[in-house]
Amino acid sequence: MDPLRLLRECYSSNEIQNVLITPDAIVFPFGFQCASLDERLRVSRSNNALTTRFTSKVKNQRLKLDQILFFVQKCKESNASLISDQKEYGKYVKHAIKEKIERVPRPDFKDLWDFATGVKTHSERVDATSVDGSTVFVQMEKEDGTVTEMMETTTTLKANDIDEIRATTTDAMDATTIREEALKKKKERDFEEDEEDAIKVVPYATRNASLKRKKDFTLALEKVDPSLVFRSSTNGTNGRRGGNHRLTTSEKPKELVEAEKIVERGQRRNRYQEKVEEQTFWKERVGSDFNDLFGGDFGDGSGGGFDPNASFLAQPAKKQRTAAEEAAFLASEREEKLREEKMALAQQQLQQQKHSKSTTTTRGAAGASSSLAKKQQQKPIKRHGTPLILVPAGLNAKVVLNMFNAKNFLEKEKFEPWQDIQKEAVKNKTKKPTHSSLLRTYKRDQPVKYEITDQVPKIGEDWKRVVAVFVHGAKWQFKDWPKHIFPGAATGDLVDTFAKIRGFYAKFEQDQTPDVVKTWNVKLLTFRRNQRHGDKAVCSEFWDELDRALALKRSHLLY
């Protein structure tokens, strides 16, 4: 019998707690399953004799019947609290070690309990296609202790099977023979039921198989022309449409018979046959005038040369010229072409004379203005002024770049947390600088000077040199900015501010971008907190974005 089915039936009959697990066997209660009141089933616990089809989530191992049975008993004792309660799980482990029974892996508790108790009729952990674990060796033990070898099968016997065999056998027949006869009867009945419920297998419909099958096109012919289908006067049962049957050769129209013959031969009509049919069609409709139009029965040239393909609508052919006429025609065309060229040349000379007279007085001034415009276009923009970059003045965790580490990063492409530099400055008793300058070498043939500060410029000319600002995510950073240059900056409206100055926001990769920064037109620069090999790429990203913004504004600064 299937060990999992035996376990589920034992639980459904409330006999699960009465099952004994001995060192050498699993003993079920008296009268359980096919056993009589003085008999009970006995399952040996030998090696690999109790393997079931339930596959564990841990190492895909097959669980054994005694392993599952012991778990279900302990789980029922604890009212299923063993699945989630740590204390109950500890008790279960102690009892399993004491009884020398393998424990069920904890990830399988929920699925195994639901399947064993019947909450789920099927489980994805049960391999129904596997032969291994589908049978269990069962013995029959009587009250006096005698053991009889019973069966090793996946089926179960019903009580009426044994009663029926006992009624038709002698009293001398022993219990083993009775069970064997009952088992045979059970197999015969199951085989008959399987034959009734068996699914009829239909062969795969390949192209060749479909062509070899008998075909009936009665329904298709009926839709085309009902007169082609013979329908019996009585409502017979030959067919699905009230007595329709296949037309015989004598019942089919002549055209249909000829068409079927052509299809059977697998030959297409050649062009000669199509021409004959075309001539026949026009002959039937034109009548006696056919020969005059087509030139005989098949267009032999004696008729009018009529073409049924609408070629009569074409224009009549032109009359061919003689040699003398052709020579005169070509001479007239050459003379006409020479006349037109002379007229065009005379008009061009006249226009040039008029243009020269009207432009003599203004040629000097116009020439001077055009040459000046060309020189201005070719002359490069005269640049002056050192670009200025603003950084935050705060010393909080949100600030990534300030006066401690901004110069070293922008000049040498090396990033160092400002906290480390601040500790060294405290040891050396030096203050944080408020203004500094750096030499840019990125994508420049000669070093270019830039200035960095965390102080708000106080002179209007200095504001013209501000090209970039690093924000730290707070609107009050712009409260001291001049209102006449950046309207709305003091109140937090920074649309016009970031349109004039390119904004940047530096942050670490793990940190979240503030919501207010997401609404600003600023460029994000992302650093890695513990990896420095990406600093050069971030620095290049800053300079490329700054160059693009200054080029769009046609800045006159020396950037």
Protein Blocks (a to p, Z undefined) as FASTA:
>chain_A
ZZklmmmmmmmnopmmmpccdfkbccddehiajbcfkbccdddfbehklccfbdcfehpi
acdfklmmmmmmmmmmnnomlmmmmklmmmmmmmmmmnopacddfklmmmmmmmmnomam
bdfkbcfkbmghpaccdddddfkopacdfbdcfbdcdfklmmmmmmmpcfklcfklmmmm
mmmmmmmmmmmmmmmmpccddddddfklmmmpccdfklmmmmmommlpccdfbdcfedje
ooiacddfklpcfklmmmmmmmmnopacdfklmmmmmmmmmmmmnommlmmmnopjnono
panopafklpmmpccddddddfklmmmmmmmmmmmmmmmmmmmmmmmmmmmmmmmmmmmm
mmmmmmmmmmmmmmmmmpccddedjddddddfbdcfklmbdfklmmmmmmnopacdfklm
mmmmmmnopacdfbdcdddfehpabdcdddddfbdcfbfklmmmpmbdcdehiaklmmmp
cfklmghklnopaklmmmmpccdddddfkbccdfklmmpccddddddfkbcklmmmmmmm
mmmmmmmmmmmnopabdZZ
